[in-house]
Amino acid sequence: MVTKLISLEKDISRRSSFYCKWQELATEVVWTPAIDGRNPEQVQKTMELLNISEIGELPRSYSGHRGELTPGELGCTLSHLIAIDEFLATKNKFLFILEDDAEPVDINEINRIVEAIQEYDFDLFLLGFRKNVKPNGIVQNLIWKTLFILRIAKPRIDFDRFLLDSLASWKSRRHPTSRASRTAIYSSGFHYGTYGYILNRRAAFELRHLLRTLRLRSDEAISFVNQSMRLKVITSQEPLVRVNSDFESNIRDKSAQAESFMAHGN
């Protein structure tokens, strides 16, 4: 498995902290220099490297309300896109992406999963994730999902499955635990996050297609493929990777980052 660390060249202290925390990871970590979205020259060179000439169109089934990416969001999207593009240029089956503010909750369990990764049935495995806030009850949940579906122009073949897949019951759809792992694995509810995830080649192609539009952050692309069931997304019962809140976000200011942590229980 390829493991890529996404980190801005100037963030030496973050990388130093990262390598100390991840030194026992069972795979070699390769640094992929992140793109600084506030540097127009670097952004332009990256777009030329990726052969992206203009902003693309979102999928017809995307239900969000997305404006232009901020410079920080653009840099993040391009950084993940480069890591995925480099992975697809190889013959490797799996890619493990870590951002430089990621820290392991249980490195031994992460290693067990990494070493037994082919035993799991998935396209995208979120080891670090946040959960959208749950509705208070089943009725509110079904109403929320119905509204979500009605906002999608493209008809859904799996309407019934999606409607019955409530946030409150996502843990009931448990995947078999790997023989090498102690952690219970579940089909994802509405989970998202980009600071620690594993993807196969199918997921890499799908995310690359979405990210190349330069209309979605990487976490929004993951949220979309999850909610629209384009990919089979799984999670551990509890996050095995968390965000180091001591570092300021390179995308959002400190207050917005703190609000996000509070909203999602991180």
Steps between C-alpha positions, in 0.01 A plus 500: 500500500612854421473750786514868410543791740352827376683799649599849391874538447517779760332291773818338631382489863177324401692234308739454788207443736336271245802273455544466878141385539496272194848348520355156583267496198539171311545670162751749368369857489576704187467877529287665232562877522166675536398784270474848647172632359609854585788473253348564151818393320514167681128444440539570128798267465312226683195538276725475194667191646159340555379618159212701649415800287177630657249457780275202426135421567375321807313170450129549437427298814702724731253653747717757676522873440865553407661830407861553400768336710698729725878507439554265796232260378642508147846414628360210704304365204801519267721334764273198536457489124878479449530218756222307327639569153845371600340189650305424181822526301623192688365145518440513875157385618457724804593851605513623861476881520595687816504874557774647718265585787385136527598301806433132575259400775621138497801440274499125566142464381570719198790271412278193531253653258773611258660156495163323449349760267411251227267319741259794503228563240517874428588775259580765759592434864475799736737446792458861604153646463234736621131427508231740387276597789228239548128590493321445831273223379410260219225724357727804480770283347272368226372850425858627475596222261187548290583868460856407406377262231246746360783749445672252269397543138624161388261214599642253752481127432577427863236739642351250745837387628611858552177600672523213746867560572446721804779683675380364831540139391825507304669280761255217432658440160819349632769358274684187613799583716828395342675205659801723553304788652319555829304798373141459381449643153171652380342625182525875520213727592555864406868516584771708340855622552831499317764490772526120496345277235579200281365465147522243224543576133125522433462764769808681372354528148167624638656760730737617229204558268323711765805692622607594147193724477670724761153556644525272805728470797637150547280442807193615305584254222521218756172610657337501156616154390391371840150651505434426133627142547741529209759317709495244779620699801582336833623625835634364825256514791685800639763713321848349502649826373423841643594859423768664711308809614823669611566591137307775326316397188661598170151540355291660775577750772539387861145591608340314209720197572396499867132525403543204266662288772216582741228430243642160414617390840872531425 
